[in-house]
Amino acid sequence: MWKNLFIVAIIATATYWVGVESAKSRGKNYEDLRHQIERLWTSPEAKKARRKRAKNAQRSVKKARKQLLSN
């Protein structure tokens, strides 16, 4: 389990690094990417979509729990 988690962390770090380097090579600063992610995270539409997905996930969990307990 820890080995898999470590591998995923390495891949995520490498992906981020490659993205930053490619943005720098195009003449853009990595701050642009950070600001885009921040805007996406704080936008009202994105917040609404996250809340909706969380609500649907909770419903799915309740439904699955109910099905398991009824058997």
N, C-alpha and C positions, 0 to 999 in steps of 0.2 A: 504494500500500500504506500509506504513512504517513498519507495523507489519510483513508483508511478507519479506521485505528487511532485517529487524532485524533478523528474523528466519534464512534466508539464510546466513547471516554474522556469526551467531552463529554456524551453521552447518559447514561452511567453516573453521572457527577457530578450531572447535573440530576435524575436519578431519585432519587438518595440525598438530595439537598437537598429535593426535594418531599416525600419520605417523612418526613424530619425535621420539616419545617414542619407537615405534617399531624398528626404525633404531638404536636407542641407545641400545636397548636390544640385537640386533644382533651384537653389537660391532662396528657399523658404526656411524660416526658422521653425524649430520644433515647437515653439510657443504657439504658432498658428494651430497646430494639431491639438495642443492642450486646450486652447480657447474654443475650438470647435467641439471638443468633447464636453467641455464645461457648459457650453450653450445647449448642446443636445440634452445633457443631464438636467439642466434647470428649466428647460422649456415647458410651458404648461401642457402642451400636447403629449410630450414624453412622460411627464408625471402622471397624467391621466391614463395613458396606456399601461404604465407600470402598475398603477393601482388596479386597473381592470384585470391584468394578468395575474396579480397576486390574489385577487378575489376569486378568479376562476380556478386557480390552483388550490385555494382553500376548499372550494366546493368539490373539486375532484378528490381531494384527500378525504373529506367527509363522506363522499359517496363510496369511495373504495373501502373506508373503514366500516361503513354500514354494511356493505356487501360481505366483507370478511367476517364480521361479527354475526351476521344472520345465518351463515353456513355452519 
